[in-house]
Amino acid sequence: MVLAFNLWVFFMSNQSNPRLKAVFERLNGRAALIPYITTGDPAVEATVPLMHALVQAGADVIELGVPFSDPMADGPVIQRAAERAVARGVSLRTVLDIVKSFREDDSTTPVVLMGYANPIEAMGQQEFVQAAAQAGVDGVLTVDYPPEECESFAQDLSSHHIDPIFLLAPTSTDQRIQRIADIARGYVYYVSLKGVTGSSSLDVEDVTKQLQRIRQYVTIPVGVGFGIRDAQSAKQVGQHADAVVIGSKLIETMENHVNEHDGDIPGAIQAAADWLATVHQALTD
């Protein structure tokens, strides 16, 4: 009986989140479009309407950034967004409340939280996992939780049907790829270049080669982000990747609109949605 129970726990903890799994099955080979936004930017009250607008524009998954005072993997655009959000008092609990509000009108679009370990540690891993599950979170990507140090956290997430998502980079060794393949669920996020978010030196040929190497070990979908700044580059990457992740350009579009139109938040949301729609069109052509 104990053995059977342990096998059941292992089986259940290794199941992908149903919403994320459904997205990749539904797309049937077309790359998923995953926009990244920072919670609380361009305004706290604008985050839920922005999420809905991006879904209407073609987003398949929403990556919701958890603001942090030291976003070491992010470039200046997302750093500024995080600074603005932190100044507005956005916390991890705020993020979870926003997911819960989003779920009132959208029960199907997956939401993945992307952030850093400090806010999770401050809340406590177990409390965070329980609260995230109750809010309707589907995946968690924690930039500075290496797989060697968070196996129990990943297991706890999986047992609550939340996918632990990990980053791979051009410098990742085969051993690291295998380690991540063993515990990652949902999808793996391949960082397409060395550097921070918003960099522009995307090499599609190199990305293609790296995806081939990664897929020797990883059987779940592989998304690509960092350096994708327009519809054309998204289309090129989308021909090889299972998902395309776009953040800096989207946030920059809203930032520029707010600055140029005297703080027009609704207009910024529309500008972001209009821009994302061009990327979605490129992926579906």
Residue pairs with C-beta under 8 A, 6 or more apart in sequence:
9 159
12 159
13 155
13 158
13 159
14 158
14 185
15 158
15 161
15 185
16 163
16 185
16 186
16 220
17 110
17 138
17 139
17 161
17 162
17 163
17 185
17 186
18 161
19 108
19 109
19 110
19 138
20 61
20 110
20 112
20 138
20 139
20 163
20 186
20 187
21 186
22 108
23 32
23 60
23 61
23 110
24 32
24 187
24 221
24 242
24 243
27 60
30 238
30 283
30 284
31 237
31 238
31 239
31 241
31 242
31 243
31 244
31 283
32 60
32 61
32 187
32 221
32 223
32 242
32 243
32 244
33 58
33 59
33 60
33 61
33 234
33 243
33 244
33 246
33 276
33 279
33 280
33 283
34 59
34 60
34 61
34 62
34 63
34 112
34 223
34 225
34 243
34 244
34 245
34 246
35 54
35 59
35 62
35 63
35 245
35 246
35 247
35 250
35 276
36 63
36 64
36 65
36 78
36 114
36 225
36 245
36 246
36 247
36 250
36 251
37 47
37 50
37 51
37 54
37 62
37 63
37 64
37 65
37 247
37 250
37 251
37 272
38 65
38 67
38 78
38 81
38 82
38 84
38 85
38 251
39 47
39 64
39 65
39 66
39 67
39 85
39 90
39 94
39 95
39 98
40 47
40 67
40 84
40 85
40 88
40 90
40 94
41 47
41 67
41 81
41 82
41 84
41 85
41 251
41 254
42 50
42 84
42 254
42 255
42 258
42 265
42 268
42 269
43 88
43 265
44 85
44 88
44 89
44 90
44 94
44 98
46 265
46 268
46 269
47 64
47 98
48 98
48 101
48 102
49 269
50 269
50 272
51 62
51 64
51 98
51 102
51 106
51 109
51 111
52 102
52 105
52 106
53 269
53 270
53 272
53 273
54 62
54 272
54 273
54 276
55 62
55 106
55 109
56 273
57 272
57 273
57 274
57 276
57 277
57 280
58 276
58 277
58 279
58 280
58 281
58 283
58 284
59 109
59 276
59 280
60 109
60 110
60 243
61 109
61 110
61 111
61 112
61 138
61 243
62 102
62 109
62 110
62 111
62 112
63 112
63 113
63 114
63 141
63 245
63 247
64 95
64 98
64 99
64 111
64 112
64 113
64 114
65 78
65 81
65 82
65 113
65 114
65 115
65 247
66 92
66 95
66 113
66 114
66 115
66 116
66 119
67 81
67 82
67 85
67 86
67 90
67 95
67 115
68 82
68 86
68 115
68 116
68 118
68 119
69 82
69 83
69 86
70 116
70 118
71 78
71 79
71 82
71 116
72 116
72 143
72 144
73 143
73 196
73 197
74 82
74 196
74 197
74 198
75 195
75 196
75 197
75 198
75 199
75 248
76 198
77 197
77 198
77 248
77 251
77 252
77 255
78 197
78 198
78 247
78 248
78 251
80 255
81 251
81 255
91 119
92 115
92 119
92 120
92 122
92 123
92 128
93 123
93 131
95 113
96 131
96 132
96 135
96 137
97 135
99 111
99 113
99 132
99 135
99 136
99 137
100 134
100 135
100 136
102 111
102 136
103 135
103 136
107 136
110 138
110 139
111 136
111 137
111 138
111 139
112 137
112 138
112 139
112 140
112 141
112 163
112 165
112 186
113 132
113 137
113 139
113 140
113 141
114 141
114 142
114 143
115 141
115 142
115 143
116 142
116 143
116 144
117 142
117 143
117 144
117 145
120 128
120 142
123 131
125 153
125 156
126 156
129 153
129 156
129 157
129 160
129 162
130 160
132 140
132 157
132 160
132 162
133 160
133 161
133 162
137 162
138 162
138 163
138 186
139 162
139 163
139 164
139 165
139 185
139 186
139 187
140 157
140 162
140 163
140 164
140 165
141 165
141 166
141 167
141 189
142 150
143 167
145 153
147 154
147 166
147 176
147 179
147 180
147 182
147 183
147 184
148 179
150 164
151 183
153 164
154 164
154 183
154 184
155 183
157 163
157 164
158 164
158 185
163 184
163 185
163 186
163 187
164 183
164 184
164 185
164 186
165 184
165 185
165 186
165 187
165 188
165 189
166 180
166 183
166 184
166 188
166 189
167 188
167 189
167 190
167 191
168 176
168 177
168 180
168 188
168 189
168 190
168 191
168 214
169 190
169 191
169 194
170 191
170 192
170 193
170 194
170 206
170 210
171 194
172 180
174 213
174 216
174 217
177 213
177 214
177 216
177 217
177 218
178 217
180 188
180 218
181 188
181 217
181 218
181 219
181 220
184 218
184 220
185 220
186 220
186 221
187 220
187 221
187 222
187 223
187 242
187 243
188 214
188 218
188 220
188 221
188 222
188 223
189 223
189 224
189 225
189 245
190 207
190 210
190 211
190 214
190 222
190 223
190 224
190 225
190 241
191 225
191 226
192 202
192 203
192 207
192 210
192 224
192 225
192 226
192 227
192 228
192 237
193 199
193 201
193 202
193 203
193 226
193 227
195 201
195 226
196 226
197 225
197 226
197 247
197 248
198 226
198 227
198 229
198 247
198 248
198 249
198 252
199 226
199 227
200 227
200 229
201 227
202 227
202 228
202 229
202 233
202 237
204 233
204 236
204 237
204 240
207 224
207 237
207 240
207 241
208 240
211 222
211 224
211 240
211 241
214 222
215 222
221 242
221 243
222 241
222 242
222 243
223 241
223 242
223 243
223 244
223 245
224 237
224 240
224 241
224 243
224 244
224 245
225 244
225 245
225 246
225 247
226 245
227 233
228 234
228 237
228 244
228 245
228 246
228 249
229 246
229 248
229 249
230 249
230 279
231 278
231 279
231 281
231 282
232 282
234 244
234 246
234 279
234 282
234 283
235 282
235 283
235 285
237 244
238 244
238 282
238 283
244 279
244 283
246 276
246 279
249 275
250 272
250 275
250 276
253 268
253 271
253 272
253 275
254 268
254 269
254 271
254 272
255 268
257 264
257 267
257 268
257 271
258 264
258 265
258 268
261 267
261 268
